[in-house]
């Protein structure tokens, strides 16, 4: 995974509340067992028309949002079934962070394990950001992970919470296994100590 410290990007607005994982990545795409190619299925039932052509009105298809790395979603993002394919698809499209006023717990945990940062901000800041993006689609915001802060264009900020373990993994670009592999010497020393203690007892 790519380390994440500071991210400055324009923002893709998706104001619907209760976007579930089946809307993020429909079930027909779950046959894939790895992350490759899932970006094409991201929001597929909304991105494409019945004939398979892109819907030009859907935010991910609009020219001004191409290359954006931040998705601004409505409340309770990622609800529904547990599928790791949802953060895989978002990351595959190029999204590094999702901003919402709240996230489903399972989605949040899956996102953090896959290098995708869920940023939960207060309802007032959430509404304000939607208003700003509607008025100026090209505006950019900055997410500062070490400071756990989202900076608006005028320099004001909204703080967000994140547990220390997930923060450390994101900063170093590590998943849980990668984090453990960094501590192999300490783990081996602990196992030796435990084995010695068992022999003495």
C-alpha positions as CSV (number, residue, x, y, z in Angstrom):
1,X,0.0,0.0,0.0
2,X,1.1,3.6,-0.6
3,X,1.9,5.6,2.6
4,X,-0.6,8.4,3.3
5,X,0.4,11.5,5.1
6,X,-1.1,14.6,3.5
7,X,-3.6,14.5,0.6
8,X,-4.7,17.5,-1.3
9,X,-7.4,17.0,-4.0
10,X,-10.6,18.2,-5.4
11,X,-13.6,16.4,-4.1
12,X,-16.2,14.1,-5.8
13,X,-19.6,14.9,-4.3
14,X,-22.1,12.0,-3.8
15,X,-24.7,13.4,-1.5
16,X,-26.9,10.3,-1.1
17,X,-27.3,8.9,2.5
18,X,-27.0,5.2,3.3
19,X,-25.0,4.2,0.3
20,X,-24.5,0.5,0.9
21,X,-21.8,-1.8,-0.2
22,X,-24.0,-3.3,-3.0
23,X,-24.2,0.1,-4.5
24,X,-20.5,0.7,-4.1
25,X,-19.7,-2.6,-5.9
26,X,-22.7,-4.7,-7.1
27,X,-22.7,-8.4,-6.2
28,X,-22.1,-9.5,-9.8
29,X,-18.5,-8.2,-9.5
30,X,-17.8,-10.3,-6.4
31,X,-16.5,-13.2,-8.4
32,X,-13.1,-11.5,-8.4
33,X,-10.7,-12.8,-5.8
34,X,-8.2,-10.0,-6.0
35,X,-8.3,-6.2,-6.4
36,X,-7.5,-6.0,-10.1
37,X,-10.2,-4.7,-12.4
38,X,-12.7,-3.8,-9.7
39,X,-12.6,-0.1,-10.5
40,X,-14.8,-0.7,-13.5
41,X,-17.5,-2.0,-11.2
42,X,-17.4,0.9,-8.8
43,X,-21.0,2.4,-8.5
44,X,-21.7,0.4,-11.8
45,X,-25.5,0.6,-11.5
46,X,-25.2,4.4,-11.2
47,X,-22.3,5.1,-13.5
48,X,-23.6,3.4,-16.6
49,X,-26.9,3.5,-18.5
50,X,-28.8,0.4,-19.5
51,X,-26.9,0.2,-22.8
52,X,-23.6,0.2,-20.9
53,X,-22.6,3.7,-21.8
54,X,-21.4,6.1,-19.1
55,X,-24.0,8.4,-17.6
56,X,-22.5,11.9,-18.1
57,X,-24.4,13.2,-15.1
58,X,-22.9,10.8,-12.6
59,X,-20.1,12.5,-10.6
60,X,-17.4,9.9,-11.3
61,X,-18.0,10.4,-15.0
62,X,-17.9,14.2,-15.0
63,X,-14.8,15.8,-16.4
64,X,-14.2,18.2,-13.5
65,X,-13.8,15.3,-11.1
66,X,-11.4,13.1,-13.1
67,X,-8.3,12.4,-11.1
68,X,-9.9,13.3,-7.7
69,X,-8.7,11.3,-4.8
70,X,-11.4,12.3,-2.2
71,X,-15.0,11.2,-2.2
72,X,-17.5,13.2,-0.3
73,X,-20.5,11.0,0.6
74,X,-23.7,11.3,2.5
75,X,-24.4,10.0,6.0
76,X,-23.9,6.3,7.0
77,X,-21.6,5.4,4.1
78,X,-20.7,1.8,3.5
79,X,-23.7,0.2,5.3
80,X,-25.1,-3.2,4.3
81,X,-23.1,-6.4,3.8
82,X,-19.5,-6.9,4.6
83,X,-17.5,-7.1,1.4
84,X,-13.9,-6.1,1.2
85,X,-14.4,-5.5,-2.5
86,X,-16.0,-2.1,-1.7
87,X,-12.8,-0.4,-0.5
88,X,-10.9,-2.4,-3.2
89,X,-13.1,-0.8,-5.9
90,X,-12.8,2.7,-4.4
91,X,-9.0,2.4,-4.1
92,X,-8.8,0.9,-7.6
93,X,-10.5,4.0,-9.1
94,X,-8.0,6.2,-7.3
95,X,-9.9,7.2,-4.2
96,X,-7.6,7.6,-1.1
97,X,-10.1,9.0,1.3
98,X,-13.8,9.1,1.8
99,X,-15.4,12.0,3.8
100,X,-18.8,11.5,5.5
101,X,-20.6,12.3,8.7
102,X,-20.6,8.6,9.6
103,X,-19.5,5.2,8.4
104,X,-20.8,1.7,8.9
105,X,-18.3,0.0,11.3
106,X,-17.5,-3.0,9.0
107,X,-16.8,-0.8,6.0
108,X,-14.7,1.5,8.1
109,X,-12.6,-1.4,9.3
110,X,-12.3,-2.9,5.8
111,X,-11.3,0.5,4.4
112,X,-8.5,1.0,7.0
113,X,-7.1,-2.5,6.4
114,X,-6.8,-1.6,2.7
115,X,-5.2,1.8,2.8
116,X,-8.4,3.8,2.4
117,X,-9.0,6.6,4.9
118,X,-12.5,7.2,6.2
119,X,-12.8,10.7,7.5
120,X,-15.8,11.3,9.7
121,X,-16.5,15.0,10.3
122,X,-19.3,16.8,12.1
123,X,-22.7,17.4,10.5
124,X,-22.2,21.1,10.2
125,X,-18.8,20.8,8.5
126,X,-20.2,18.0,6.3
127,X,-23.0,20.2,5.0
128,X,-20.6,23.1,4.5
129,X,-18.3,21.0,2.4
130,X,-21.2,19.9,0.2
131,X,-22.2,23.5,-0.2
132,X,-18.7,24.6,-1.1
133,X,-18.3,21.9,-3.7
134,X,-21.7,22.7,-5.3
135,X,-20.6,26.3,-5.6
136,X,-17.1,25.6,-6.8
137,X,-16.5,22.1,-8.1
138,X,-12.8,22.7,-8.7
139,X,-12.0,23.6,-5.1
140,X,-9.5,21.5,-3.2
141,X,-9.2,20.4,0.4
142,X,-6.3,18.9,2.3
143,X,-6.4,16.0,4.6
144,X,-3.5,16.0,7.1
145,X,-3.3,12.5,8.6
146,X,-0.6,13.3,11.3
147,X,-2.7,16.2,12.5
148,X,-6.0,14.3,11.9
149,X,-7.4,17.4,10.3
150,X,-9.4,18.3,7.2
151,X,-8.5,21.8,5.9
152,X,-11.0,23.8,4.0
153,X,-9.8,26.2,1.3
154,X,-10.1,29.2,3.7
155,X,-7.7,27.5,6.1
156,X,-10.4,26.5,8.7
157,X,-10.4,22.9,9.7
158,X,-12.4,19.9,10.9
159,X,-10.8,17.4,13.1
160,X,-11.4,13.6,12.8
161,X,-10.6,10.7,15.0
162,X,-8.5,7.6,14.2
163,X,-7.1,4.9,16.4
164,X,-3.3,4.9,16.7
165,X,-2.8,1.5,15.2
166,X,-4.7,2.3,12.0
167,X,-3.0,5.7,11.8
168,X,0.5,4.1,12.1
169,X,-0.3,1.6,9.3
170,X,-1.6,4.3,6.9
171,X,1.4,6.5,7.6
172,X,3.8,3.7,6.8
173,X,1.7,2.2,4.0
174,X,1.3,-1.1,5.8
175,X,-1.5,-3.6,6.2
176,X,-1.8,-5.6,9.4
177,X,0.5,-8.4,8.2
178,X,3.1,-5.8,7.1
179,X,2.9,-4.2,10.6
180,X,3.6,-7.6,12.3
181,X,6.4,-8.4,9.9
182,X,8.2,-5.2,11.1
183,X,8.3,-6.7,14.6
184,X,9.6,-10.2,13.8
185,X,12.6,-9.9,16.1
186,X,10.5,-8.8,19.1
187,X,8.0,-11.6,18.4
188,X,10.8,-14.2,18.2
189,X,12.3,-12.9,21.5
190,X,8.9,-13.1,23.2
191,X,8.4,-16.7,22.0
192,X,11.9,-17.6,23.3
193,X,11.1,-16.1,26.7
194,X,7.8,-17.9,26.9
195,X,9.5,-21.2,26.0
196,X,12.2,-20.7,28.6
197,X,9.5,-19.8,31.3
198,X,7.6,-23.0,30.4
199,X,10.8,-25.1,30.9
200,X,11.6,-23.5,34.3
201,X,8.0,-24.1,35.6
